[in-house]
Amino acid sequence: MDLSTRYLGLTLKHPVIASSSPLSETLEGIKLLEDSGASAVVMFSLFEEQIRYENEAFDYLLDSGCDSFAESLNYFPHIDRSPKEPDHYLKLVSKAVEATDIPIIGSLNGVTSEGWIDYARQIQDAGAHALELNIFFIPTDIDMLPSDVEQRYFDILQAVKSSVSIPVAIKLSPFFSSIGNMAKRLDEAGADGLVLFNRFYQPDIDLDRLQVDSRASLSTPEEIRLPLLWIAVLYGRIEASLAASRGVHSAKEIVKYLLAGADVVTVASALMKHGPQHLQTLVNDLEQWLSARNYHSLDEVRGVMSRLNATNPEAFERVNYIKILESFDNTLAGGNYAATP
């Protein structure tokens, strides 16, 4: 069985990638992911503002009390005040590349143009095989124009692509008014891959403490439907690689994403829940599903259920909405919850 696939110009032994999670925060964790069967590992994100915060805190503590007495200025030797580099992250990338035989994909979440450019270049220099731009931006300013939100993505992509030569993927938000057009324009602007979709921070409210609850939650298989739709729509219509993110907990989700047209799927929540060894289960179950149906490679199934190859493209459009509502009504009727006239 040939499970090999191409993603961001890289040849992978199968389509299951370990995405950004606490499991990739240590060299031991990354090696465990490889030993468990990951075809590639996306590093945890490097956050520019976290580095800036640590720099500012360091400078504050260093300067604290220095102006109290004149002689205090001589207490400490001269220290280079240049911004501290993300040494731990870069060293981990370098060590991971040396210690493993699978592609290591860096992940970057910047704030300023300088940050995106500088850190992207440093991640490349550390040896990363590719880079994922985790553009986590919530336009809470209600006066901000939609065009300005979109332009932010293009500016970041252009800045990073001009500073590195390794492939660059964008982890895309699902909250654009025209996802298809946004994906098409990012593809034309040079994105090597699109990851669909980013799981944005969605706070809850703790009713007991009356505070914002910022705890993270794991994905569920039901979350595949939105990225499944757009991967099926985009397949065969853009050049960029398509990575499915969200809701992969079993081989069933992997097969569905492949049928829609995904090149790879990324997994995090399932590994946090079941452990890294779950990767091998996913790959084995995928191979069994394909073999049971006499498939010999992923190329035979990829995109078969995409909009491009669908016998009924309307299934991806508004006309199918009525059928969904009708099926919902039938479900309620079967459960004795039929609406009264």
C-alpha positions as CSV (number, residue, x, y, z in Angstrom):
1,M,0.0,0.0,0.0
2,D,1.4,3.4,-1.1
3,L,0.4,5.9,1.6
4,S,3.0,8.5,0.5
5,T,1.9,12.1,-0.2
6,R,3.3,15.5,-1.0
7,Y,2.9,18.5,1.2
8,L,4.6,21.9,0.8
9,G,6.9,20.2,-1.7
10,L,8.0,17.6,0.8
11,T,7.5,13.9,0.3
12,L,5.9,12.3,3.4
13,K,5.5,8.6,4.0
14,H,1.8,9.0,4.8
15,P,-0.6,11.9,5.3
16,V,-0.9,12.1,9.1
17,I,1.1,15.0,10.6
18,A,1.5,15.8,14.3
19,S,0.4,19.4,14.6
20,S,1.4,22.1,17.0
21,S,0.8,21.0,20.6
22,P,2.6,20.6,24.0
23,L,4.0,17.3,22.7
24,S,6.3,19.2,20.4
25,E,7.8,21.4,23.2
26,T,10.6,19.0,24.0
27,L,13.1,17.0,22.0
28,E,11.9,13.9,23.8
29,G,8.3,14.6,22.8
30,I,9.2,15.2,19.1
31,K,11.2,12.0,19.0
32,L,8.3,10.1,20.6
33,L,6.0,11.5,17.9
34,E,8.4,10.2,15.2
35,D,8.7,6.8,16.9
36,S,4.9,6.7,17.1
37,G,4.5,7.2,13.4
38,A,4.2,10.9,12.6
39,S,5.2,11.7,9.0
40,A,6.1,15.2,10.0
41,V,5.9,17.4,13.1
42,V,4.7,21.0,13.4
43,M,6.5,22.7,16.2
44,F,4.6,24.6,18.9
45,S,4.2,28.3,17.9
46,L,6.8,30.9,18.6
47,F,4.9,34.0,19.8
48,E,6.6,37.3,19.2
49,E,4.7,39.1,22.0
50,Q,5.8,36.5,24.5
51,I,9.5,37.2,23.7
52,R,8.8,41.0,23.9
53,Y,7.2,40.6,27.3
54,E,10.1,38.6,28.6
55,N,12.6,41.1,27.3
56,E,10.6,44.0,28.9
57,A,10.4,42.1,32.2
58,F,14.1,41.4,32.1
59,D,15.0,45.0,31.5
60,Y,12.7,46.2,34.2
61,L,14.3,44.0,36.8
62,L,17.8,44.9,35.6
63,D,17.1,48.6,35.9
64,S,15.1,48.4,39.2
65,G,16.7,50.5,41.9
66,C,19.6,51.7,39.7
67,D,18.6,55.3,40.0
68,S,18.3,55.2,43.8
69,F,21.9,56.0,44.4
70,A,24.6,57.2,42.0
71,E,27.0,54.5,43.0
72,S,24.4,51.8,42.2
73,L,25.1,52.4,38.5
74,N,28.4,50.6,39.0
75,Y,26.9,47.5,40.7
76,F,26.6,45.6,37.5
77,P,28.9,45.1,34.5
78,H,27.8,46.4,31.2
79,I,25.2,44.1,29.5
80,D,24.2,44.0,25.9
81,R,20.7,45.5,25.7
82,S,19.9,44.1,22.3
83,P,16.7,42.1,22.1
84,K,17.1,38.5,23.4
85,E,16.7,35.9,20.7
86,P,14.3,33.0,21.0
87,D,17.2,30.7,21.8
88,H,15.3,27.8,23.3
89,Y,12.9,27.5,20.4
90,L,15.6,27.8,17.7
91,K,17.9,25.3,19.5
92,L,15.0,22.9,19.8
93,V,14.3,23.2,16.1
94,S,17.9,22.5,15.3
95,K,18.2,19.5,17.6
96,A,14.9,18.1,16.3
97,V,16.1,18.3,12.7
98,E,19.4,16.5,13.6
99,A,17.7,13.9,15.8
100,T,14.9,12.8,13.5
101,D,14.4,11.6,9.9
102,I,11.0,13.4,9.3
103,P,10.3,17.0,8.3
104,I,10.2,19.5,11.1
105,I,7.9,22.4,10.4
106,G,8.3,25.6,12.4
107,S,5.3,27.6,13.6
108,L,5.3,31.4,14.0
109,N,2.8,33.8,15.4
110,G,4.2,37.3,15.0
111,V,2.9,40.8,15.8
112,T,5.1,43.3,13.9
113,S,6.5,43.1,10.4
114,E,10.0,43.0,11.8
115,G,9.0,40.1,14.0
116,W,7.5,38.0,11.2
117,I,10.6,38.6,9.0
118,D,13.3,38.2,11.6
119,Y,11.9,35.1,13.4
120,A,11.0,33.5,10.1
121,R,14.5,33.8,8.9
122,Q,15.9,32.5,12.2
123,I,13.6,29.5,12.1
124,Q,14.8,28.7,8.6
125,D,18.5,29.1,9.7
126,A,17.8,26.7,12.5
127,G,17.1,24.0,9.9
128,A,13.3,23.9,9.7
129,H,12.1,22.2,6.5
130,A,9.0,24.5,6.2
131,L,7.2,27.2,8.1
132,E,3.6,27.5,9.2
133,L,2.3,31.0,9.8
134,N,-0.2,30.9,12.6
135,I,-1.9,34.2,12.0
136,F,-4.0,34.5,15.1
137,F,-5.7,37.9,14.8
138,I,-9.2,38.8,16.1
139,P,-10.4,42.2,14.7
140,T,-12.1,43.4,17.8
141,D,-11.9,47.0,16.5
142,I,-15.4,47.4,15.1
143,D,-14.2,50.3,12.9
144,M,-11.7,48.1,11.1
145,L,-12.6,47.4,7.5
146,P,-12.8,43.9,6.1
147,S,-10.3,44.8,3.4
148,D,-7.8,45.8,6.1
149,V,-8.2,42.4,7.9
150,E,-7.6,40.6,4.6
151,Q,-4.6,42.8,3.7
152,R,-3.0,41.9,6.9
153,Y,-2.7,38.3,5.7
154,F,-1.2,39.3,2.4
155,D,1.3,41.7,4.0
156,I,2.5,39.0,6.4
157,L,2.8,36.4,3.6
158,Q,4.7,38.8,1.3
159,A,7.1,39.8,4.2
160,V,7.9,36.2,5.1
161,K,8.2,34.9,1.6
162,S,10.6,37.7,0.8
163,S,12.9,36.7,3.7
164,V,12.9,32.9,3.5
165,S,13.3,30.2,0.8
166,I,11.7,27.3,2.6
167,P,8.0,26.5,1.9
168,V,5.4,28.6,3.7
169,A,1.9,27.6,4.8
170,I,-0.8,29.8,6.2
171,K,-3.1,28.6,8.9
172,L,-6.3,30.2,7.6
173,S,-9.2,31.6,9.6
174,P,-12.7,30.4,8.6
175,F,-14.2,33.8,9.3
176,F,-13.8,35.6,5.9
177,S,-16.8,36.6,3.9
178,S,-15.5,34.7,0.9
179,I,-13.2,31.9,2.0
180,G,-12.8,30.6,-1.6
181,N,-11.6,33.9,-3.0
182,M,-9.3,34.5,0.0
183,A,-7.7,31.1,-0.5
184,K,-7.3,31.7,-4.3
185,R,-5.6,35.1,-3.7
186,L,-3.3,33.7,-1.1
187,D,-2.4,30.9,-3.5
188,E,-1.7,33.5,-6.2
189,A,0.4,35.6,-3.7
190,G,2.7,32.6,-3.2
191,A,1.4,30.6,-0.3
192,D,2.8,27.0,-0.6
193,G,0.1,25.6,1.5
194,L,-3.2,26.4,3.3
195,V,-4.1,24.8,6.7
196,L,-7.9,24.8,7.1
197,F,-8.8,26.0,9.7
198,N,-7.3,27.7,12.7
199,R,-9.1,27.1,16.0
200,F,-9.5,30.6,17.3
201,Y,-9.6,31.5,20.9
202,Q,-13.2,31.5,22.0
203,P,-13.6,32.4,25.7
204,D,-16.2,31.2,28.0
205,I,-17.6,32.8,31.2
206,D,-17.1,31.3,34.6
207,L,-20.4,32.0,36.4
208,D,-19.1,31.2,39.8
209,R,-16.2,33.6,39.7
210,L,-17.6,36.0,37.1
211,Q,-14.4,35.8,35.1
212,V,-13.5,35.0,31.6
213,D,-12.6,31.3,31.3
214,S,-9.6,30.9,29.0
215,R,-9.1,27.2,29.3
216,A,-8.4,25.3,26.0
217,S,-10.7,22.6,24.8
218,L,-10.0,19.6,22.7
219,S,-11.6,19.2,19.2
220,T,-14.3,16.8,18.4
221,P,-15.0,14.8,15.2
222,E,-18.0,17.0,14.5
223,E,-15.6,19.9,13.8
224,I,-14.5,18.4,10.5
225,R,-17.6,19.6,8.6
226,L,-16.5,23.2,7.9
227,P,-12.9,22.4,6.7
228,L,-14.3,19.4,4.9
229,L,-16.6,21.6,2.9
230,W,-13.9,24.1,1.9
231,I,-11.3,21.5,1.1
232,A,-13.8,19.9,-1.2
233,V,-14.5,23.2,-2.9
234,L,-10.8,24.2,-3.3
235,Y,-9.5,20.9,-4.5
236,G,-8.2,21.1,-8.0
237,R,-8.8,24.9,-8.2
238,I,-5.6,26.2,-6.5
239,E,-2.0,25.1,-6.6
240,A,-1.2,25.3,-2.9
241,S,-1.2,22.2,-0.7
242,L,-4.3,21.6,1.4
243,A,-3.9,20.5,5.0
244,A,-7.0,19.5,7.0
245,S,-6.9,20.7,10.6
246,R,-9.7,20.0,13.2
247,G,-11.5,17.0,14.4
248,V,-9.2,14.1,13.4
249,H,-9.7,11.4,16.1
250,S,-10.0,8.3,13.9
251,A,-9.2,7.0,10.5
252,K,-12.8,7.9,9.4
253,E,-12.0,11.6,9.6
254,I,-8.8,11.0,7.7
255,V,-10.5,9.2,4.9
256,K,-13.2,11.8,4.6
257,Y,-10.6,14.6,4.4
258,L,-8.7,12.7,1.7
259,L,-11.9,12.0,-0.3
260,A,-12.6,15.8,-0.2
261,G,-9.1,16.5,-1.5
262,A,-6.7,17.1,1.4
263,D,-3.0,16.4,0.9
264,V,-2.4,15.8,4.6
265,V,-4.3,15.9,7.9
266,T,-3.0,17.3,11.1
267,V,-3.6,15.7,14.5
268,A,-3.3,17.2,18.0
269,S,-6.3,16.8,20.2
270,A,-6.5,13.0,19.7
271,L,-2.9,12.7,20.7
272,M,-3.4,14.7,23.8
273,K,-6.3,12.5,24.7
274,H,-5.0,9.1,23.7
275,G,-1.2,9.6,23.7
276,P,1.3,9.8,20.8
277,Q,0.9,6.1,20.2
278,H,-2.5,6.8,18.7
279,L,-0.7,7.9,15.6
280,Q,0.1,4.4,14.6
281,T,-3.5,3.4,15.2
282,L,-4.6,6.1,12.8
283,V,-2.2,5.0,10.1
284,N,-2.9,1.3,10.5
285,D,-6.7,1.9,10.3
286,L,-6.3,4.1,7.3
287,E,-4.3,1.4,5.5
288,Q,-6.9,-1.2,6.4
289,W,-9.8,0.9,5.1
290,L,-8.0,1.4,1.8
291,S,-7.0,-2.3,1.4
292,A,-10.5,-3.5,2.2
293,R,-11.7,-1.5,-0.8
294,N,-8.9,-2.6,-3.1
295,Y,-7.2,0.9,-3.2
296,H,-3.4,0.8,-3.7
297,S,-2.5,4.5,-3.2
298,L,-3.8,7.8,-1.8
299,D,-4.0,9.2,-5.4
300,E,-6.9,6.8,-6.1
301,V,-9.1,8.3,-3.4
302,R,-7.9,11.9,-3.1
303,G,-10.5,14.4,-4.3
304,V,-13.0,11.7,-5.4
305,M,-15.7,13.4,-3.3
306,S,-14.6,17.0,-4.1
307,R,-16.8,19.5,-5.7
308,L,-14.7,19.3,-8.8
309,N,-15.4,15.5,-9.2
310,A,-18.9,15.4,-7.7
311,T,-21.7,14.1,-9.8
312,N,-23.9,16.5,-8.0
313,P,-22.0,19.8,-7.3
314,E,-25.1,21.3,-5.9
315,A,-24.6,19.1,-2.8
316,F,-22.0,21.7,-1.7
317,E,-24.3,24.7,-2.3
318,R,-27.4,26.4,-1.1
319,V,-29.9,23.9,-2.8
320,N,-28.8,21.2,-0.4
321,Y,-29.7,23.4,2.6
322,I,-33.4,22.5,2.1
323,K,-32.6,18.8,2.2
324,I,-30.6,19.2,5.4
325,L,-33.6,21.0,7.1
326,E,-35.9,18.2,5.8
327,S,-33.6,15.5,7.3
328,F,-33.6,17.4,10.6
329,D,-37.4,17.6,10.7
330,N,-37.6,13.9,10.0
331,T,-35.1,13.2,12.8
332,L,-37.2,15.2,15.2
333,A,-40.4,13.4,14.1
334,G,-38.8,10.1,14.7
335,G,-38.0,11.2,18.2
336,N,-41.5,12.3,18.9
337,Y,-40.5,16.0,18.8
338,A,-42.4,17.0,15.7
339,A,-43.4,20.6,15.7
340,T,-47.0,21.3,16.4
341,P,-49.0,23.2,13.7
